[in-house]
Amino acid sequence: MLTRLTQNVFSFSAAKNYQELRTITSALCDEEGHLRSFPDFRDQVSAINAKFNQAWLQTEYDTCIATATQSARWQQFQEQKNLFPYLRYQTAGDESVRDEHRALDGVTKRVDDPFWRTYYPPNGWNCRCEAIQVPEDDVQETPEGSYKAPFIPQLFRTNSGQTGLIFPKGHPYYTDVPNSEIRRAIAYLPPENGYLDGHINLSGRQVPVRHHVMHNLDELPGNNEVLSDLLRLKPEITEVSLLPDIHYKDADLKPKFYPENWKFHNKDKNADAVLSFGKQEEWVVDFKRLQGNGKHLAPHLEKAAQQADYAIIKLPENRSESIKSICNTADKKLDSTELKGILIIDNDGQLVYERYKTKSAVKR
């Protein structure tokens, strides 16, 4: 969720910058299409800056904080819904509460009720409403039809805890902004600004894990599962960087995220991570959590060879092939591709295959 929220805020910021620059560009000429004098242009830019970065900035900041807070709370609500199966809509309770939100005050629904897909706060700019947990033995669910559903702007008819979006695509900043502009703006960020710092705790051993906000979100759960098993099996790994998923049209931006002297196999492809072994060695790796019966190991290893030096594979629970057959497949692909090493982990987290062509390290 933190990754999704951060990625969304970065996209929003890129869209805002694009709109501000476009507005400044249009201010070069007056209403009749004549070029403005510099003093006139400077006054126009000052007014544009005040609008974007003073008048609107506080509201954007407050919305970001309120939405992120409610998103974090939604994760808690999901974890604790067996103890607290109901949520109650609650306003700030003062004269500043708008009538539309006051109409929802006290509405109580189960955590998984569709009501929260639309009316989970915040429900407007500067909204201070919240959802609070209530125990099952001290609640009466609000029946349908007993309250008047108010109008909520389309931009806020969502649940940020489910979508991971603080500023959905309906926001005016996104109007007519090419996706490529947002994509490149995020990729251009220096690595230290694009990574979220975290760690994986393994029996008291904390391994730093930095993951980029542009790391493939669909693959993130599977990658984290494989990574957790790998860190338990390989205590010599001291740090992990989960890499950004950069569009092939922006391939020129990739080298700053990879080891300095690493040779790209196919610059259009993205590896999953860089593993650090102390200060001397780094591996560029591809993770894969296989699904189904596991018969598609060979094409995954071929794909891994296009984007990384090492393939780390976790087998599915219901695999149909024997370990011997799996090892034979891995042997063939290691010999016929550019892969330097393959590690295969079974569904229980045990290492069942490990082979390398060479032990030569990638130096920092």
N, C-alpha and C positions, 0 to 999 in steps of 0.2 A: 504494500500500500504506500509506503514511503517513497518507493521508486516511482510509482505511478503519479503520485502527487507532485513530486519534484519535476518529473518529466513534463507534466502539464503546466507547471508554473514557468519552466524554461520556455516552452512553446508559446505561452501567453506573452512573456517578455519579448520574445523575438517578433511576434505579431504586433505588439505595441510599438516597438522600435520602427518596424516597417511602416506602420500607419503614420507615426510622427514624422518620419523622414519624407513620406509621400506628401503630407500636409505642408511641410516646409518647402518642398519643391514646388508645389502648386502656388505658394505665396510669392514666388519670384515675379509673377505678373499680377497686375490688378484686375478688376472686374472687366475692364475693356480689353484685356489682353496685352497691355503695355508693360514693359519691364519696369519694375519699381526701382527707385533710387535706393542706395544702400541704407541710409537712415530709415526710410520707410520700411524696407525689408527687415532691418534689424528690429523695428518695433513689432512687426508682424510675428517674427520668430519668438520674441519675448512673450507675446500673448499666447502663442501656440505652446511654448514651454510651460507657461503658467497653467494652461488648461490640462496638459497631459501629466505634468509632474508636480502639480500643487493641488489643483481643484479635485482631480480624480485619484491622486496617489493614496491619500488617506483611506478613501473608500476601498480601493483595491487591496491595500494592506489589511484593513480590518476584515474584509471578506476572506482573504487568504488565511488569516489566523483562525477566524471562526469556523471556516469550512474544514481546515486541517484538524482542528480540535474535535469537531463533530465526527470526522472520518475516523480518528483514532478511537473515539468513544464507541463508534459502531462496531469496531473489531472487538472491544470489550463486551458489548452487548451480545454479540454472537457467541463468545466464549462462555458467558455466564447465563445464557438464556434458560438453562435447566433450573437454575436457582431463581432467576428473575425473568419469567417468560413474557412480561408485559412492559411496554414503554408508555409514558405519558407525555403529551405535548405540553410545554410550559413556556409562557412568555415572561418577559422581564417584569410585568405587572405594574408598570407605571403609565403616566399619561402619554408617553411617547410611542407606546405600542400602537401600530396601525390596526385599523378595524379588521382587515382581512386575517391578520394573525391572531387577534383577540378571539375570533370565531373558532379557532382551533384549540384555544387554551383549555386544558383538562381532558382533551380527547385521549382515550386510552385504548391501545390495540396491542395484540401480540407482536413480538419482535418480527416475526416472519409475515405479518399481514401486508398485503399489497399497498395499504395506506402509506407506509413509510417509503415506498418507491417514489412517491410524488411529493409528500408533505414533510419529509425529513428535513429539519432545519440545517442551514439558513434558507429562508424562503424569500429573499430579496436583499437588495443592497442595504448594508448597515443593520441587518436583522440580528437581534440578540436572543432569539428564541433558542430553546434546547429541548432535547428529549431526555427524560430521566427514567431510571429503572424503578419498577414497583413490584413487590413480591405478590405471588399468586393468591395468598390468603388475605390480602388487604386491597383487593381491587375488584371493580366491576367493569367489564369491558363495555366500551361505548358502542351501542348498536348502530347499524347503518340507518340513515334517515333521521337520526336524532339531532344532527347538526347540519348546518348549511356549508357545503364545501365551497371555500372562497376561491377567488381568482388568484392564481400564482403565476408570475411571469414565466414564459416558456424556458428561459435560461435557468431558472431555479426549480423547475419541475423535475427534480432528480434526487438521487441519494448518493452523495459523494463517497460515502463509505462503501458503496457497491461499485461505483464507476471509477473511483480514483481521480475524478476530475474536479478541480476547484473552479476552473473557468471553462465550461463546455464550449464546443465549437460554435454555438449560437451567439457567442459574444461578438459585438460589432468589430472588435479589433481583427477578427479572423476574416472579415469580408474582403474578398478579392485578393487575399494573400496567397501566393503560390506555395504549395507544400514544400517545394524545394528550398524556398527562402528560410522557412522555419527549420527544416532539416539541417541545412548548412550552418545556420546560426548556432545551433546547439553543438554541432560537430566542431565548429571553430573554437569553442571554449577551450582554454588551457586545461590539460588533464586534471590539475589540482582543483579546478572549479566544477568539473563534470562528474567527479566520483563521490559516492556516499561511503563514509567510513563505518565499518561494522566489524563483527568478529563472529566466529563459530566457537562455541565452548565445548570442549571434549574432555570430560572428566577432569575439569580444573585447568586444562591447557587451553588458552585462548589464542586462536590463530586469526590475525588481522585479515579481513576480507573486504576489499574495496570493490564496489560494483558501480559501473557507470550508469547514469540515468538513461542512456540509450541502449543498454543491454536488452536483448530480446525478451520482452516480458512474458511471451507465451512459453519460452524455454526456461525461464528463471526457476520455477519450482523443480523441474527435473534436474537442471544443472546443480541446484543447491543440494539435492538429494545425493547425486553422484559425488559431489565435492565433499560432503560430510563423510561418506564412506571412505573416500580416498585419503582425507586428512587423518582418519583413524588408522588407516593402514600404512601411511607414510608420515611418521612424525617428524621427518627431516624437512618437510615443507614448512616454511616460516611465514609466508605471506602469499595472498592470492589477489589478483586483479581480474574481475569479470569485465570483459571488453565491450565497447560499444558496437552496436550493429549499424554500420555505416553503409549507406547506399552506394552501389557500384559507381554511380556518376560522381561521387565525392571521394573516390579512392585516393586522391592525392592528399587527403587529410589523415589517412590511416597511420603512416609511419610513426607519428608522435606517440601512439598508444602501444607500440610494440618495442621489443628490445632493439637497441640501436643498430646492431649488425645482423638483424634477422632477415633472411631471404624469404620474400613472399612467394608462395607456390602459385597462387592465383590471386591477384590483387583485387579482383571483384568479389572475393569471398571473405567471410569474417570468421576468425577463430573465436572460441568461447572465453578463454582465459589465459593469463600468464601466471605460472607457478614459480615462486622464488624459493630457492634452496640456499638459505643464508645469503652471503654477499657474492657468491661466486657463480651460481648457475641459475638459469631461467629456462623454463619449458613453455613453449606456445602450444596449447592443448585444445582439443575438441572433446566436449562431453556428449554422451548420448545415453538417455534412459530408454532402452528398447521397450516396445509395447507388443501386445499380441503374443504370437508363438515364438518370436525371436529368430525366425528364418531369414530375416532381412539384414543380417549382420554384414554380409559382404558389401552391399551398396553403401551402407553407412561408413564402413571403413574407407571405401573409395572416396566418398564425400569428405571425410575427415582429412584425407591425404591432400585434398585441394586447398585446405585452409589452415593446417596446423602440422606440427612435427610429431605430436603424440596424440593417440586416441585413447580416451578413457570411457569404457562401455560398461553399463550395468544391465544385466540380463533380466527379462521379465519373469514373473512368478510362474507362468504357465508355458515355459519354453518347451518346445517339442524335440529339439536336437540334443544329442548327448554332449557332454563336455569335450569328449574326444573330437567329435565333429566340429565343434566350435573352435577348438584349438587348431585344427587343421586349416580351417578357413582363415583364422588370424595369421597363421604361418605363411600362407600363400599371399595374403594381402601385404604383409610386412615385407616380403621379398619382392613384390611386384610394384610397389608404390614408393613414394618419397617419404613415407612415414619412418621415423626413427625408433619408435617404440609403441607398443600396444599393451594396455592393461585391461583385463576383463574381470568384473566383479559380479558374483551371483546375487540373486534377489535377497539373500540373507546378509549381504555385505562382506562376504568372504572373497579373497583374491583367488581366482581359478586360473588365470593366465597372466604372465608377465614376461615379455621378451623385448630386447632392444637390438638394433643393428650396431649401435656404437654408444659408448658412454661419454662421448665428447660433450662438453658443456657449452651452453650459450653464455658467453661472458657478458657482464654488465658493461 
